[in-house]
Amino acid sequence: MHIVVLGAGAVGGYFGAKLAKAGTQVTFLVRERRFQQLSERGLRVHSALGDFAITPLLATDAAQVEAPDVVIVAVKNYHLQGALPSLKALTERGARILPLLNGVNHIEWLRAACGRGAVLGGTCFIEATLDANGDVVHGNQLQDIIFGRLPDAADAPGAPEDAWLDALQREIDQAGIHVTQSQQVQVEMWQKYIFLTTMSAITAATRQPIGVAINDEAARAFLEGLIAEMTAVAGAAGVNLPDGAEKAVMERLEHLPKSMTSSLHRDLEKGLPLELDSLQGAAIESGERLGVPTPNLRAVYALLHPYKDGNLARFTL
């Protein structure tokens, strides 16, 4: 199976490198700057599960990629619109799309460009970042991918058969990545969306890892309010979350390593653009449309909005 990884940042770089190391044919479709960096240095992973390096197969244009089977999309949401022509070109040559992006709104963008049947549901759980050298730093043992056919895609042109989905699961599993093929991937995506939106909100707002909020009475109460708002938005959107969804999110946050933080927090500290609109902003917009109040989300959005486009230096007095 030929897997194309769109974006060789922390998430795409980690999963793509693991797959390539295990013998899967992997092509990294990257921008010119990352192409130069990886050509000169290779793709290096520093991980709690063991360090390793690969010499990646690289491309800067979708036309350079032959016979793609699946595209793992691992760019930031604010880069997705610019990548849609490349994804459309790859699906026209037979590829299916496995997005590992944050949030949920990207599914409709991808479907509009690539077709309903070609787009899988997908999400991942991993704490990873790039260091100053462009190496992937994987902070703990968490490395989960969940994917599956979306509920309204079974009869759509280009939709994968069960055997194809099983083959993709085996390909990912043999790389030592914890992978689950879900029959309710839309619910899984929303559960991750709730988890990530609330965790990123509290860690970025406090500028601290998750353990600080969990162990502080006032911050914990605010976090519980964020979770309640997100689950209410999901319910109003018609997502059938399991009973006890709010409690399950809090328990998952409680069991994280106390030092764990979010990509939103890390990007804030680095002065990089923030995925604020696709996480908290998208939830606020959905709440407005569905009649669900989101005062806690609005508070976080307002506090982080001055930094949305990065470049912290412009706020230096």
LINFEN-V946813 format. One record per run of one state. SS is the DSSP state (a for helix, b for strand, c for the rest). FROM is the first residue (numbers start at 0). LEN is the number of residues. If there is no record, write none. Layout:
{{SS | FROM | LEN} {SS | FROM | LEN}}
This chain:
{{c | 0 | 1} {b | 1 | 5} {c | 6 | 3} {a | 9 | 12} {c | 21 | 3} {b | 24 | 5} {c | 29 | 2} {a | 31 | 10} {c | 41 | 1} {b | 42 | 5} {c | 47 | 4} {b | 51 | 3} {c | 54 | 2} {b | 56 | 3} {c | 59 | 2} {a | 61 | 3} {c | 64 | 5} {b | 69 | 4} {c | 73 | 3} {a | 76 | 16} {c | 92 | 3} {b | 95 | 4} {c | 99 | 6} {a | 105 | 9} {c | 114 | 4} {b | 118 | 12} {c | 130 | 5} {b | 135 | 13} {c | 148 | 13} {a | 161 | 12} {c | 173 | 4} {b | 177 | 4} {c | 181 | 3} {a | 184 | 22} {c | 206 | 3} {a | 209 | 5} {c | 214 | 2} {a | 216 | 20} {c | 236 | 8} {a | 244 | 10} {c | 254 | 8} {a | 262 | 8} {c | 270 | 6} {a | 276 | 14} {c | 290 | 4} {a | 294 | 11} {c | 305 | 6} {a | 311 | 4} {c | 315 | 2}}
